[in-house]
Amino acid sequence: MDEKMAYTVAEIAQLTGYSVQTITRMFENEAGVLVINRLETMHKRKYRSIRIPRHVYERVVRKITVR
């Protein structure tokens, strides 16, 4: 990974080969992950943006890596 401070779900999915849905499930409840929600209104659907800091990504990878 390059020197970015935070990654999108799509970027990590592309790097790891997992689906966007799998990456979302893996990271959405991790401490340190930034989740921005926009509530649904009458004319707009709800929206969620997730940013995963590099240190959180590295911590989760270490946790799930088989040793």
Predicted model as a PDB file, atoms N, CA, C, CB and O in Angstrom, pLDDT in the B-factor column:
MODEL        1                                                                  
ATOM      1  N   MET A   1       0.844  -1.181   0.000  1.00 54.00           N  
ATOM      2  CA  MET A   1       0.000   0.000   0.000  1.00 54.00           C  
ATOM      3  C   MET A   1       0.887   1.241   0.000  1.00 54.00           C  
ATOM      4  CB  MET A   1      -0.959   0.000   1.220  1.00 54.00           C  
ATOM      5  O   MET A   1       1.995   1.230   0.535  1.00 54.00           O  
ATOM      6  N   ASP A   2       0.385   2.295  -0.602  1.00 57.00           N  
ATOM      7  CA  ASP A   2       1.160   3.524  -0.635  1.00 57.00           C  
ATOM      8  C   ASP A   2       1.042   4.258   0.699  1.00 57.00           C  
ATOM      9  CB  ASP A   2       0.693   4.426  -1.791  1.00 57.00           C  
ATOM     10  O   ASP A   2       0.546   3.698   1.677  1.00 57.00           O  
ATOM     11  N   GLU A   3       1.494   5.500   0.737  1.00 69.00           N  
ATOM     12  CA  GLU A   3       1.576   6.240   1.990  1.00 69.00           C  
ATOM     13  C   GLU A   3       0.324   7.055   2.314  1.00 69.00           C  
ATOM     14  CB  GLU A   3       2.754   7.149   1.949  1.00 69.00           C  
ATOM     15  O   GLU A   3       0.416   8.076   2.996  1.00 69.00           O  
ATOM     16  N   LYS A   4      -0.837   6.624   1.839  1.00 76.00           N  
ATOM     17  CA  LYS A   4      -2.074   7.332   2.169  1.00 76.00           C  
ATOM     18  C   LYS A   4      -2.368   7.173   3.650  1.00 76.00           C  
ATOM     19  CB  LYS A   4      -3.260   6.810   1.320  1.00 76.00           C  
ATOM     20  O   LYS A   4      -1.963   6.196   4.280  1.00 76.00           O  
ATOM     21  N   MET A   5      -3.077   8.145   4.190  1.00 89.00           N  
ATOM     22  CA  MET A   5      -3.440   8.093   5.606  1.00 89.00           C  
ATOM     23  C   MET A   5      -4.667   7.224   5.844  1.00 89.00           C  
ATOM     24  CB  MET A   5      -3.693   9.495   6.135  1.00 89.00           C  
ATOM     25  O   MET A   5      -4.760   6.562   6.878  1.00 89.00           O  
ATOM     26  N   ALA A   6      -5.620   7.214   4.893  1.00 93.00           N  
ATOM     27  CA  ALA A   6      -6.837   6.420   5.048  1.00 93.00           C  
ATOM     28  C   ALA A   6      -7.251   5.875   3.689  1.00 93.00           C  
ATOM     29  CB  ALA A   6      -7.982   7.265   5.675  1.00 93.00           C  
ATOM     30  O   ALA A   6      -7.015   6.495   2.653  1.00 93.00           O  
ATOM     31  N   TYR A   7      -7.863   4.721   3.716  1.00 96.00           N  
ATOM     32  CA  TYR A   7      -8.259   4.030   2.490  1.00 96.00           C  
ATOM     33  C   TYR A   7      -9.768   3.885   2.436  1.00 96.00           C  
ATOM     34  CB  TYR A   7      -7.586   2.651   2.398  1.00 96.00           C  
ATOM     35  O   TYR A   7     -10.442   3.860   3.466  1.00 96.00           O  
ATOM     36  N   THR A   8     -10.287   3.789   1.227  1.00 96.00           N  
ATOM     37  CA  THR A   8     -11.709   3.506   1.063  1.00 96.00           C  
ATOM     38  C   THR A   8     -11.907   1.992   1.083  1.00 96.00           C  
ATOM     39  CB  THR A   8     -12.262   4.127  -0.263  1.00 96.00           C  
ATOM     40  O   THR A   8     -10.955   1.223   0.948  1.00 96.00           O  
ATOM     41  N   VAL A   9     -13.143   1.590   1.253  1.00 96.00           N  
ATOM     42  CA  VAL A   9     -13.473   0.168   1.221  1.00 96.00           C  
ATOM     43  C   VAL A   9     -13.111  -0.413  -0.141  1.00 96.00           C  
ATOM     44  CB  VAL A   9     -14.973  -0.056   1.527  1.00 96.00           C  
ATOM     45  O   VAL A   9     -12.575  -1.519  -0.219  1.00 96.00           O  
ATOM     46  N   ALA A  10     -13.398   0.318  -1.210  1.00 96.00           N  
ATOM     47  CA  ALA A  10     -13.100  -0.168  -2.569  1.00 96.00           C  
ATOM     48  C   ALA A  10     -11.609  -0.359  -2.788  1.00 96.00           C  
ATOM     49  CB  ALA A  10     -13.648   0.802  -3.612  1.00 96.00           C  
ATOM     50  O   ALA A  10     -11.206  -1.317  -3.447  1.00 96.00           O  
ATOM     51  N   GLU A  11     -10.780   0.529  -2.251  1.00 96.00           N  
ATOM     52  CA  GLU A  11      -9.325   0.393  -2.406  1.00 96.00           C  
ATOM     53  C   GLU A  11      -8.818  -0.866  -1.714  1.00 96.00           C  
ATOM     54  CB  GLU A  11      -8.604   1.628  -1.842  1.00 96.00           C  
ATOM     55  O   GLU A  11      -8.010  -1.604  -2.276  1.00 96.00           O  
ATOM     56  N   ILE A  12      -9.285  -1.109  -0.508  1.00 96.00           N  
ATOM     57  CA  ILE A  12      -8.838  -2.304   0.217  1.00 96.00           C  
ATOM     58  C   ILE A  12      -9.377  -3.565  -0.447  1.00 96.00           C  
ATOM     59  CB  ILE A  12      -9.286  -2.247   1.691  1.00 96.00           C  
ATOM     60  O   ILE A  12      -8.679  -4.578  -0.500  1.00 96.00           O  
ATOM     61  N   ALA A  13     -10.605  -3.521  -0.952  1.00 97.00           N  
ATOM     62  CA  ALA A  13     -11.169  -4.674  -1.655  1.00 97.00           C  
ATOM     63  C   ALA A  13     -10.325  -5.018  -2.882  1.00 97.00           C  
ATOM     64  CB  ALA A  13     -12.629  -4.395  -2.071  1.00 97.00           C  
ATOM     65  O   ALA A  13     -10.066  -6.191  -3.148  1.00 97.00           O  
ATOM     66  N   GLN A  14      -9.904  -4.014  -3.616  1.00 96.00           N  
ATOM     67  CA  GLN A  14      -9.085  -4.247  -4.805  1.00 96.00           C  
ATOM     68  C   GLN A  14      -7.720  -4.814  -4.426  1.00 96.00           C  
ATOM     69  CB  GLN A  14      -8.913  -2.944  -5.600  1.00 96.00           C  
ATOM     70  O   GLN A  14      -7.215  -5.713  -5.099  1.00 96.00           O  
ATOM     71  N   LEU A  15      -7.128  -4.305  -3.367  1.00 93.00           N  
ATOM     72  CA  LEU A  15      -5.810  -4.781  -2.946  1.00 93.00           C  
ATOM     73  C   LEU A  15      -5.835  -6.210  -2.412  1.00 93.00           C  
ATOM     74  CB  LEU A  15      -5.251  -3.862  -1.891  1.00 93.00           C  
ATOM     75  O   LEU A  15      -4.905  -6.983  -2.645  1.00 93.00           O  
ATOM     76  N   THR A  16      -6.902  -6.557  -1.696  1.00 92.00           N  
ATOM     77  CA  THR A  16      -6.958  -7.861  -1.045  1.00 92.00           C  
ATOM     78  C   THR A  16      -7.647  -8.939  -1.864  1.00 92.00           C  
ATOM     79  CB  THR A  16      -7.651  -7.731   0.257  1.00 92.00           C  
ATOM     80  O   THR A  16      -7.424 -10.129  -1.643  1.00 92.00           O  
ATOM     81  N   GLY A  17      -8.487  -8.525  -2.814  1.00 95.00           N  
ATOM     82  CA  GLY A  17      -9.241  -9.498  -3.592  1.00 95.00           C  
ATOM     83  C   GLY A  17     -10.561  -9.901  -2.954  1.00 95.00           C  
ATOM     84  O   GLY A  17     -11.298 -10.713  -3.514  1.00 95.00           O  
ATOM     85  N   TYR A  18     -10.867  -9.339  -1.783  1.00 95.00           N  
ATOM     86  CA  TYR A  18     -12.159  -9.581  -1.149  1.00 95.00           C  
ATOM     87  C   TYR A  18     -13.200  -8.657  -1.756  1.00 95.00           C  
ATOM     88  CB  TYR A  18     -12.074  -9.378   0.383  1.00 95.00           C  
ATOM     89  O   TYR A  18     -12.852  -7.651  -2.375  1.00 95.00           O  
ATOM     90  N   SER A  19     -14.474  -8.985  -1.585  1.00 97.00           N  
ATOM     91  CA  SER A  19     -15.544  -8.135  -2.107  1.00 97.00           C  
ATOM     92  C   SER A  19     -15.693  -6.895  -1.227  1.00 97.00           C  
ATOM     93  CB  SER A  19     -16.885  -8.917  -2.179  1.00 97.00           C  
ATOM     94  O   SER A  19     -15.255  -6.871  -0.077  1.00 97.00           O  
ATOM     95  N   VAL A  20     -16.320  -5.871  -1.794  1.00 96.00           N  
ATOM     96  CA  VAL A  20     -16.599  -4.647  -1.046  1.00 96.00           C  
ATOM     97  C   VAL A  20     -17.458  -4.961   0.172  1.00 96.00           C  
ATOM     98  CB  VAL A  20     -17.299  -3.606  -1.944  1.00 96.00           C  
ATOM     99  O   VAL A  20     -17.246  -4.391   1.242  1.00 96.00           O  
ATOM    100  N   GLN A  21     -18.421  -5.858   0.020  1.00 96.00           N  
ATOM    101  CA  GLN A  21     -19.292  -6.221   1.143  1.00 96.00           C  
ATOM    102  C   GLN A  21     -18.501  -6.894   2.267  1.00 96.00           C  
ATOM    103  CB  GLN A  21     -20.417  -7.152   0.663  1.00 96.00           C  
ATOM    104  O   GLN A  21     -18.741  -6.620   3.443  1.00 96.00           O  
ATOM    105  N   THR A  22     -17.571  -7.761   1.915  1.00 96.00           N  
ATOM    106  CA  THR A  22     -16.755  -8.435   2.928  1.00 96.00           C  
ATOM    107  C   THR A  22     -15.883  -7.439   3.673  1.00 96.00           C  
ATOM    108  CB  THR A  22     -15.882  -9.516   2.285  1.00 96.00           C  
ATOM    109  O   THR A  22     -15.787  -7.493   4.899  1.00 96.00           O  
ATOM    110  N   ILE A  23     -15.250  -6.533   2.946  1.00 96.00           N  
ATOM    111  CA  ILE A  23     -14.402  -5.519   3.581  1.00 96.00           C  
ATOM    112  C   ILE A  23     -15.239  -4.627   4.489  1.00 96.00           C  
ATOM    113  CB  ILE A  23     -13.675  -4.668   2.515  1.00 96.00           C  
ATOM    114  O   ILE A  23     -14.803  -4.280   5.587  1.00 96.00           O  
ATOM    115  N   THR A  24     -16.426  -4.256   4.047  1.00 95.00           N  
ATOM    116  CA  THR A  24     -17.307  -3.432   4.877  1.00 95.00           C  
ATOM    117  C   THR A  24     -17.627  -4.146   6.181  1.00 95.00           C  
ATOM    118  CB  THR A  24     -18.604  -3.092   4.123  1.00 95.00           C  
ATOM    119  O   THR A  24     -17.550  -3.542   7.251  1.00 95.00           O  
ATOM    120  N   ARG A  25     -17.985  -5.419   6.106  1.00 94.00           N  
ATOM    121  CA  ARG A  25     -18.291  -6.184   7.327  1.00 94.00           C  
ATOM    122  C   ARG A  25     -17.065  -6.310   8.224  1.00 94.00           C  
ATOM    123  CB  ARG A  25     -18.817  -7.583   6.966  1.00 94.00           C  
ATOM    124  O   ARG A  25     -17.188  -6.253   9.448  1.00 94.00           O  
ATOM    125  N   MET A  26     -15.888  -6.480   7.635  1.00 94.00           N  
ATOM    126  CA  MET A  26     -14.671  -6.647   8.429  1.00 94.00           C  
ATOM    127  C   MET A  26     -14.308  -5.383   9.204  1.00 94.00           C  
ATOM    128  CB  MET A  26     -13.516  -7.044   7.531  1.00 94.00           C  
ATOM    129  O   MET A  26     -13.801  -5.469  10.323  1.00 94.00           O  
ATOM    130  N   PHE A  27     -14.561  -4.212   8.621  1.00 95.00           N  
ATOM    131  CA  PHE A  27     -14.046  -2.974   9.193  1.00 95.00           C  
ATOM    132  C   PHE A  27     -15.080  -2.052   9.820  1.00 95.00           C  
ATOM    133  CB  PHE A  27     -13.339  -2.235   8.156  1.00 95.00           C  
ATOM    134  O   PHE A  27     -14.697  -1.161  10.579  1.00 95.00           O  
ATOM    135  N   GLU A  28     -16.378  -2.217   9.544  1.00 91.00           N  
ATOM    136  CA  GLU A  28     -17.349  -1.215   9.972  1.00 91.00           C  
ATOM    137  C   GLU A  28     -17.436  -1.037  11.480  1.00 91.00           C  
ATOM    138  CB  GLU A  28     -18.691  -1.574   9.449  1.00 91.00           C  
ATOM    139  O   GLU A  28     -17.819   0.041  11.936  1.00 91.00           O  
ATOM    140  N   ASN A  29     -17.100  -2.036  12.263  1.00 92.00           N  
ATOM    141  CA  ASN A  29     -17.176  -1.924  13.727  1.00 92.00           C  
ATOM    142  C   ASN A  29     -15.811  -1.880  14.398  1.00 92.00           C  
ATOM    143  CB  ASN A  29     -17.963  -3.080  14.286  1.00 92.00           C  
ATOM    144  O   ASN A  29     -15.717  -1.984  15.621  1.00 92.00           O  
ATOM    145  N   GLU A  30     -14.752  -1.727  13.608  1.00 95.00           N  
ATOM    146  CA  GLU A  30     -13.407  -1.640  14.172  1.00 95.00           C  
ATOM    147  C   GLU A  30     -13.173  -0.258  14.774  1.00 95.00           C  
ATOM    148  CB  GLU A  30     -12.345  -1.944  13.096  1.00 95.00           C  
ATOM    149  O   GLU A  30     -13.614   0.752  14.225  1.00 95.00           O  
ATOM    150  N   ALA A  31     -12.481  -0.225  15.900  1.00 95.00           N  
ATOM    151  CA  ALA A  31     -12.127   1.049  16.524  1.00 95.00           C  
ATOM    152  C   ALA A  31     -11.198   1.820  15.594  1.00 95.00           C  
ATOM    153  CB  ALA A  31     -11.457   0.827  17.912  1.00 95.00           C  
ATOM    154  O   ALA A  31     -10.266   1.252  15.025  1.00 95.00           O  
ATOM    155  N   GLY A  32     -11.456   3.109  15.444  1.00 96.00           N  
ATOM    156  CA  GLY A  32     -10.606   3.968  14.627  1.00 96.00           C  
ATOM    157  C   GLY A  32     -11.084   4.174  13.206  1.00 96.00           C  
ATOM    158  O   GLY A  32     -10.548   5.026  12.497  1.00 96.00           O  
ATOM    159  N   VAL A  33     -12.083   3.413  12.769  1.00 96.00           N  
ATOM    160  CA  VAL A  33     -12.614   3.560  11.421  1.00 96.00           C  
ATOM    161  C   VAL A  33     -13.606   4.720  11.416  1.00 96.00           C  
ATOM    162  CB  VAL A  33     -13.290   2.239  10.931  1.00 96.00           C  
ATOM    163  O   VAL A  33     -14.441   4.840  12.312  1.00 96.00           O  
ATOM    164  N   LEU A  34     -13.503   5.571  10.392  1.00 94.00           N  
ATOM    165  CA  LEU A  34     -14.398   6.716  10.272  1.00 94.00           C  
ATOM    166  C   LEU A  34     -15.588   6.339   9.405  1.00 94.00           C  
ATOM    167  CB  LEU A  34     -13.658   7.938   9.684  1.00 94.00           C  
ATOM    168  O   LEU A  34     -15.430   6.014   8.228  1.00 94.00           O  
ATOM    169  N   VAL A  35     -16.792   6.384   9.997  1.00 92.00           N  
ATOM    170  CA  VAL A  35     -18.023   6.086   9.268  1.00 92.00           C  
ATOM    171  C   VAL A  35     -18.872   7.350   9.257  1.00 92.00           C  
ATOM    172  CB  VAL A  35     -18.803   4.881   9.914  1.00 92.00           C  
ATOM    173  O   VAL A  35     -19.242   7.875  10.307  1.00 92.00           O  
ATOM    174  N   ILE A  36     -19.174   7.827   8.058  1.00 91.00           N  
ATOM    175  CA  ILE A  36     -19.996   9.029   7.900  1.00 91.00           C  
ATOM    176  C   ILE A  36     -21.321   8.598   7.310  1.00 91.00           C  
ATOM    177  CB  ILE A  36     -19.293  10.106   6.995  1.00 91.00           C  
ATOM    178  O   ILE A  36     -21.364   8.030   6.219  1.00 91.00           O  
ATOM    179  N   ASN A  37     -22.399   8.864   8.023  1.00 89.00           N  
ATOM    180  CA  ASN A  37     -23.741   8.487   7.585  1.00 89.00           C  
ATOM    181  C   ASN A  37     -24.535   9.713   7.165  1.00 89.00           C  
ATOM    182  CB  ASN A  37     -24.479   7.736   8.697  1.00 89.00           C  
ATOM    183  O   ASN A  37     -24.464  10.762   7.804  1.00 89.00           O  
ATOM    184  N   ARG A  38     -25.283   9.571   6.096  1.00 86.00           N  
ATOM    185  CA  ARG A  38     -26.291  10.566   5.733  1.00 86.00           C  
ATOM    186  C   ARG A  38     -27.625   9.854   5.818  1.00 86.00           C  
ATOM    187  CB  ARG A  38     -26.040  11.183   4.288  1.00 86.00           C  
ATOM    188  O   ARG A  38     -27.839   8.834   5.163  1.00 86.00           O  
ATOM    189  N   LEU A  39     -28.506  10.387   6.616  1.00 87.00           N  
ATOM    190  CA  LEU A  39     -29.798   9.749   6.810  1.00 87.00           C  
ATOM    191  C   LEU A  39     -30.664   9.869   5.566  1.00 87.00           C  
ATOM    192  CB  LEU A  39     -30.512  10.357   8.006  1.00 87.00           C  
ATOM    193  O   LEU A  39     -30.521  10.803   4.776  1.00 87.00           O  
ATOM    194  N   GLU A  40     -31.548   8.925   5.412  1.00 85.00           N  
ATOM    195  CA  GLU A  40     -32.486   8.935   4.293  1.00 85.00           C  
ATOM    196  C   GLU A  40     -33.506  10.040   4.490  1.00 85.00           C  
ATOM    197  CB  GLU A  40     -33.189   7.568   4.149  1.00 85.00           C  
ATOM    198  O   GLU A  40     -34.018  10.247   5.590  1.00 85.00           O  
ATOM    199  N   THR A  41     -33.792  10.743   3.410  1.00 87.00           N  
ATOM    200  CA  THR A  41     -34.855  11.747   3.433  1.00 87.00           C  
ATOM    201  C   THR A  41     -35.903  11.333   2.408  1.00 87.00           C  
ATOM    202  CB  THR A  41     -34.299  13.190   3.131  1.00 87.00           C  
ATOM    203  O   THR A  41     -35.788  10.289   1.766  1.00 87.00           O  
ATOM    204  N   MET A  42     -36.896  12.148   2.272  1.00 88.00           N  
ATOM    205  CA  MET A  42     -37.983  11.810   1.357  1.00 88.00           C  
ATOM    206  C   MET A  42     -37.495  11.635  -0.083  1.00 88.00           C  
ATOM    207  CB  MET A  42     -39.053  12.886   1.409  1.00 88.00           C  
ATOM    208  O   MET A  42     -38.032  10.813  -0.826  1.00 88.00           O  
ATOM    209  N   HIS A  43     -36.474  12.409  -0.479  1.00 90.00           N  
ATOM    210  CA  HIS A  43     -36.028  12.388  -1.870  1.00 90.00           C  
ATOM    211  C   HIS A  43     -34.615  11.847  -2.074  1.00 90.00           C  
ATOM    212  CB  HIS A  43     -36.104  13.761  -2.426  1.00 90.00           C  
ATOM    213  O   HIS A  43     -34.152  11.747  -3.211  1.00 90.00           O  
ATOM    214  N   LYS A  44     -33.932  11.502  -0.998  1.00 88.00           N  
ATOM    215  CA  LYS A  44     -32.570  10.997  -1.128  1.00 88.00           C  
ATOM    216  C   LYS A  44     -32.399   9.740  -0.292  1.00 88.00           C  
ATOM    217  CB  LYS A  44     -31.548  12.066  -0.706  1.00 88.00           C  
ATOM    218  O   LYS A  44     -32.889   9.644   0.833  1.00 88.00           O  
ATOM    219  N   ARG A  45     -31.694   8.784  -0.867  1.00 89.00           N  
ATOM    220  CA  ARG A  45     -31.438   7.545  -0.138  1.00 89.00           C  
ATOM    221  C   ARG A  45     -30.374   7.778   0.928  1.00 89.00           C  
ATOM    222  CB  ARG A  45     -31.000   6.422  -1.103  1.00 89.00           C  
ATOM    223  O   ARG A  45     -29.617   8.747   0.865  1.00 89.00           O  
ATOM    224  N   LYS A  46     -30.325   6.875   1.912  1.00 85.00           N  
ATOM    225  CA  LYS A  46     -29.277   7.011   2.914  1.00 85.00           C  
ATOM    226  C   LYS A  46     -27.945   6.623   2.290  1.00 85.00           C  
ATOM    227  CB  LYS A  46     -29.579   6.139   4.162  1.00 85.00           C  
ATOM    228  O   LYS A  46     -27.900   5.880   1.310  1.00 85.00           O  
ATOM    229  N   TYR A  47     -26.877   7.126   2.858  1.00 86.00           N  
ATOM    230  CA  TYR A  47     -25.553   6.940   2.301  1.00 86.00           C  
ATOM    231  C   TYR A  47     -24.570   6.776   3.439  1.00 86.00           C  
ATOM    232  CB  TYR A  47     -25.155   8.119   1.390  1.00 86.00           C  
ATOM    233  O   TYR A  47     -24.690   7.435   4.472  1.00 86.00           O  
ATOM    234  N   ARG A  48     -23.590   5.892   3.250  1.00 88.00           N  
ATOM    235  CA  ARG A  48     -22.569   5.679   4.269  1.00 88.00           C  
ATOM    236  C   ARG A  48     -21.208   5.693   3.606  1.00 88.00           C  
ATOM    237  CB  ARG A  48     -22.798   4.348   5.030  1.00 88.00           C  
ATOM    238  O   ARG A  48     -20.985   4.990   2.621  1.00 88.00           O  
ATOM    239  N   SER A  49     -20.309   6.481   4.134  1.00 93.00           N  
ATOM    240  CA  SER A  49     -18.943   6.563   3.632  1.00 93.00           C  
ATOM    241  C   SER A  49     -18.017   6.048   4.728  1.00 93.00           C  
ATOM    242  CB  SER A  49     -18.569   8.031   3.207  1.00 93.00           C  
ATOM    243  O   SER A  49     -18.102   6.487   5.875  1.00 93.00           O  
ATOM    244  N   ILE A  50     -17.137   5.120   4.374  1.00 95.00           N  
ATOM    245  CA  ILE A  50     -16.236   4.518   5.355  1.00 95.00           C  
ATOM    246  C   ILE A  50     -14.800   4.778   4.929  1.00 95.00           C  
ATOM    247  CB  ILE A  50     -16.501   2.991   5.503  1.00 95.00           C  
ATOM    248  O   ILE A  50     -14.425   4.513   3.787  1.00 95.00           O  
ATOM    249  N   ARG A  51     -13.997   5.300   5.855  1.00 96.00           N  
ATOM    250  CA  ARG A  51     -12.567   5.501   5.629  1.00 96.00           C  
ATOM    251  C   ARG A  51     -11.816   4.693   6.678  1.00 96.00           C  
ATOM    252  CB  ARG A  51     -12.178   7.026   5.694  1.00 96.00           C  
ATOM    253  O   ARG A  51     -12.133   4.738   7.866  1.00 96.00           O  
ATOM    254  N   ILE A  52     -10.810   3.952   6.212  1.00 97.00           N  
ATOM    255  CA  ILE A  52     -10.068   3.048   7.087  1.00 97.00           C  
ATOM    256  C   ILE A  52      -8.624   3.546   7.180  1.00 97.00           C  
ATOM    257  CB  ILE A  52     -10.124   1.571   6.558  1.00 97.00           C  
ATOM    258  O   ILE A  52      -7.882   3.471   6.201  1.00 97.00           O  
ATOM    259  N   PRO A  53      -8.223   4.051   8.344  1.00 96.00           N  
ATOM    260  CA  PRO A  53      -6.843   4.504   8.510  1.00 96.00           C  
ATOM    261  C   PRO A  53      -5.852   3.347   8.318  1.00 96.00           C  
ATOM    262  CB  PRO A  53      -6.656   5.136   9.899  1.00 96.00           C  
ATOM    263  O   PRO A  53      -6.165   2.186   8.579  1.00 96.00           O  
ATOM    264  N   ARG A  54      -4.665   3.699   7.860  1.00 95.00           N  
ATOM    265  CA  ARG A  54      -3.649   2.681   7.588  1.00 95.00           C  
ATOM    266  C   ARG A  54      -3.358   1.826   8.818  1.00 95.00           C  
ATOM    267  CB  ARG A  54      -2.364   3.340   7.101  1.00 95.00           C  
ATOM    268  O   ARG A  54      -3.223   0.609   8.694  1.00 95.00           O  
ATOM    269  N   HIS A  55      -3.258   2.436  10.011  1.00 95.00           N  
ATOM    270  CA  HIS A  55      -2.932   1.651  11.203  1.00 95.00           C  
ATOM    271  C   HIS A  55      -4.047   0.656  11.547  1.00 95.00           C  
ATOM    272  CB  HIS A  55      -2.678   2.584  12.392  1.00 95.00           C  
ATOM    273  O   HIS A  55      -3.767  -0.419  12.077  1.00 95.00           O  
ATOM    274  N   VAL A  56      -5.301   0.998  11.255  1.00 96.00           N  
ATOM    275  CA  VAL A  56      -6.412   0.070  11.500  1.00 96.00           C  
ATOM    276  C   VAL A  56      -6.333  -1.082  10.501  1.00 96.00           C  
ATOM    277  CB  VAL A  56      -7.790   0.802  11.391  1.00 96.00           C  
ATOM    278  O   VAL A  56      -6.494  -2.244  10.875  1.00 96.00           O  
ATOM    279  N   TYR A  57      -6.088  -0.764   9.240  1.00 95.00           N  
ATOM    280  CA  TYR A  57      -5.933  -1.799   8.214  1.00 95.00           C  
ATOM    281  C   TYR A  57      -4.834  -2.783   8.616  1.00 95.00           C  
ATOM    282  CB  TYR A  57      -5.609  -1.162   6.838  1.00 95.00           C  
ATOM    283  O   TYR A  57      -5.032  -3.997   8.568  1.00 95.00           O  
ATOM    284  N   GLU A  58      -3.683  -2.255   9.009  1.00 94.00           N  
ATOM    285  CA  GLU A  58      -2.557  -3.119   9.390  1.00 94.00           C  
ATOM    286  C   GLU A  58      -2.893  -3.973  10.610  1.00 94.00           C  
ATOM    287  CB  GLU A  58      -1.311  -2.273   9.675  1.00 94.00           C  
ATOM    288  O   GLU A  58      -2.512  -5.143  10.666  1.00 94.00           O  
ATOM    289  N   ARG A  59      -3.602  -3.405  11.590  1.00 94.00           N  
ATOM    290  CA  ARG A  59      -3.989  -4.149  12.793  1.00 94.00           C  
ATOM    291  C   ARG A  59      -4.932  -5.319  12.432  1.00 94.00           C  
ATOM    292  CB  ARG A  59      -4.675  -3.198  13.817  1.00 94.00           C  
ATOM    293  O   ARG A  59      -4.757  -6.432  12.929  1.00 94.00           O  
ATOM    294  N   VAL A  60      -5.911  -5.064  11.581  1.00 94.00           N  
ATOM    295  CA  VAL A  60      -6.859  -6.116  11.202  1.00 94.00           C  
ATOM    296  C   VAL A  60      -6.152  -7.186  10.385  1.00 94.00           C  
ATOM    297  CB  VAL A  60      -8.045  -5.528  10.404  1.00 94.00           C  
ATOM    298  O   VAL A  60      -6.425  -8.372  10.567  1.00 94.00           O  
ATOM    299  N   VAL A  61      -5.261  -6.802   9.501  1.00 91.00           N  
ATOM    300  CA  VAL A  61      -4.525  -7.788   8.696  1.00 91.00           C  
ATOM    301  C   VAL A  61      -3.697  -8.689   9.611  1.00 91.00           C  
ATOM    302  CB  VAL A  61      -3.606  -7.081   7.654  1.00 91.00           C  
ATOM    303  O   VAL A  61      -3.659  -9.905   9.424  1.00 91.00           O  
ATOM    304  N   ARG A  62      -3.035  -8.086  10.601  1.00 92.00           N  
ATOM    305  CA  ARG A  62      -2.244  -8.906  11.553  1.00 92.00           C  
ATOM    306  C   ARG A  62      -3.151  -9.862  12.317  1.00 92.00           C  
ATOM    307  CB  ARG A  62      -1.469  -7.998  12.556  1.00 92.00           C  
ATOM    308  O   ARG A  62      -2.779 -11.007  12.572  1.00 92.00           O  
ATOM    309  N   LYS A  63      -4.342  -9.391  12.681  1.00 90.00           N  
ATOM    310  CA  LYS A  63      -5.273 -10.211  13.458  1.00 90.00           C  
ATOM    311  C   LYS A  63      -5.780 -11.411  12.669  1.00 90.00           C  
ATOM    312  CB  LYS A  63      -6.449  -9.371  13.917  1.00 90.00           C  
ATOM    313  O   LYS A  63      -5.966 -12.486  13.238  1.00 90.00           O  
ATOM    314  N   ILE A  64      -6.006 -11.244  11.361  1.00 87.00           N  
ATOM    315  CA  ILE A  64      -6.589 -12.331  10.584  1.00 87.00           C  
ATOM    316  C   ILE A  64      -5.556 -13.188   9.853  1.00 87.00           C  
ATOM    317  CB  ILE A  64      -7.554 -11.769   9.592  1.00 87.00           C  
ATOM    318  O   ILE A  64      -5.905 -14.205   9.253  1.00 87.00           O  
ATOM    319  N   THR A  65      -4.279 -12.780   9.900  1.00 86.00           N  
ATOM    320  CA  THR A  65      -3.230 -13.522   9.210  1.00 86.00           C  
ATOM    321  C   THR A  65      -2.904 -14.802   9.974  1.00 86.00           C  
ATOM    322  CB  THR A  65      -1.966 -12.655   9.046  1.00 86.00           C  
ATOM    323  O   THR A  65      -2.712 -14.785  11.190  1.00 86.00           O  
ATOM    324  N   VAL A  66      -2.848 -15.883   9.254  1.00 75.00           N  
ATOM    325  CA  VAL A  66      -2.477 -17.176   9.843  1.00 75.00           C  
ATOM    326  C   VAL A  66      -0.967 -17.185  10.058  1.00 75.00           C  
ATOM    327  CB  VAL A  66      -2.924 -18.376   8.925  1.00 75.00           C  
ATOM    328  O   VAL A  66      -0.198 -16.833   9.163  1.00 75.00           O  
ATOM    329  N   ARG A  67      -0.559 -17.590  11.246  1.00 70.00           N  
ATOM    330  CA  ARG A  67       0.877 -17.598  11.549  1.00 70.00           C  
ATOM    331  C   ARG A  67       1.414 -18.983  11.527  1.00 70.00           C  
ATOM    332  CB  ARG A  67       1.157 -16.968  12.890  1.00 70.00           C  
ATOM    333  O   ARG A  67       2.606 -19.186  11.759  1.00 70.00           O  
TER     334      ARG A  67                                                      
ENDMDL                                                                          
END                                                                             
